[in-house]
Amino acid sequence: MSLTLYNTLTRSKQPFEPIDPERIAMYVCGPTVYNRVHIGNARPAVVFDTLYRVLNTLYPKVEYARNITDIDDKIMKTAAELGEDISALSTRYAQAYFDDMAALNNLSPTIVPYATQHIPEMIDMVTRLIEKGHAYNIDNGVEGEQGHVLFAVQSMSDYGALSGRSLDDMLAGARVEVASYKKYAGDFVLWKPSADNEPGWDSPWGRGRPGWHLECSAMIEKHLGDTIDIHGGGQDLIFPHHENEIAQSCCAHDGKPFANVWMHNGFINIEGEKMSKSLGNFRMVNDLLEQYPGEVLRYVILSAHYRSEQNFGKDLLDSAWRSLDTLYGFLRTHNDIEAASVDISDSDAYIALLDDLNTPMAISELHKLAREMHSAEGDNLPLAKGRLLANAGLMGLLQQDPEQWFTLSRGSDDISAEDVEALIAKRNQAKTDKDYAGADAVREELKSLGVVLEDSREGTKWRRG
């Protein structure tokens, strides 16, 4: 079975046909680093990390780029409010993003381009767009207007194809800054002037900085080529960001396609309500990680199909944790069995992933594989364990040692692992001294603290209940 993906551009699910089967090029829009990221930012990272894993089973080389936007008005505003250097702020939050995404079991992309490291490429692209008649420089002598370079959207006959809206519709449905120097209200900024106290770079149009849309086009061109296989991101980026990326790149490359497949994940709602600043219901990833293991967050994200809206709340997180407990519990029973290497090309979980990343179906199949492993015997047991772990690995799940999983904290009031081990040592000493009442008292104390002891010939194991 071949890989099929839903293409936002064609509004249909279609077989994936690579430009070069020896090299797949995929780009996903990363964060603007001025704060910690929320769970909505994590969803595309998890979704496209899963696609990256699947692509690596099909093709010998997959180049996956996910950028860091480290120059932006939001970064400048936050740095000014904190009295912090812009570079220091963006570096700090970029590292925080990497840490959060690693905690969710995301692999590192093969390429992580930073916007500020690609200014020459951006200036070159703007120069070409001006030369080809798709952009214009404001050089009118009016203070505050000079130094702007704008893309002329009316110069592109099929502008709006991705979002499926006409120019007039897009203007009516979007808050567009209508500056007096724009030839058309929908024209967007490629380059803007910088004040003396703002970060900027010398250019043919004066000292300035790039527009947000320009950054991705220039980084894709440099690292992946004129036309790429897959471009991904959140649904909120379809317009204007991805629409404008297409305009810049296609016009800079004389009409060449920019991306053959456009993929967009749906929004995340919090307890049934849209996540928004006005409602104050943002859930930051680092805050959630203080309450739940990263794998629980990942499991929740993958439990819904990536194109659907997803509800996110405590009940769902707690349920996901219990589901993972079940899977890890089966693995823990057979922790002494070495998993065999297996071919999963005909497994139902893998086939589900090939069908436009049907992760809910694939997760359902994981539970089936876990039950099959639990009932397997003899030579079939290593094979069954291998099938479970190989399929789970494609989704970045079951990545921990089962013994460690059950010692993870379940809340800020949990007894520490060190204190648990100390009490177990106390209980063992009581048993050695034949103080069985004392040993039972320690067991009951741990039970009251949410810790379950399991005695065996190999010793005492424990887990949080």
Buried (B, 14 or more C-beta within 10 A) or exposed (E): EEBBBBBBBEEEEEEBEBBEEEBBBBBBBBBBBBBBBBBBBBBBBBBBBBBBBBBBBBBEEBBBBBBBBBBBEEBBEBBEEEEEEBBEBBBEBBEBBBEBBEBBBBBEBBBBBBBBEBBEBBBBBBBBBBEEEBBBBBBEEEEEBBBBBBBBBEBBEEBBBBBEBEBEEBBEEEEBEEBEBBEEEBBBBBBBBBEEEBBBBEBEBBBBBBBBBBBBBBBBBBBBBBBBBBBBBBBEBBBBBBBBBBBBBBBBBEEEBBBBBBBBBBBBBBEEEEBEEEEEBBBBBBEBBEBBBBBBBBBBBBBBBBBEEBBBBEEBBBBBBEBBBEBBBBBBEBEEBEBBEBEBEEBBBBBBBBBBBBBBBBBBBBBEBBBBBBEBEEEEBBBBBBBBBBBBBBBBBBBBEBBEBBBBBBEEEBBEBEEBEEBBEBBBEBBEEEBEEBBEBBBEBBEEBBBEBEEEEEEBBBBBE
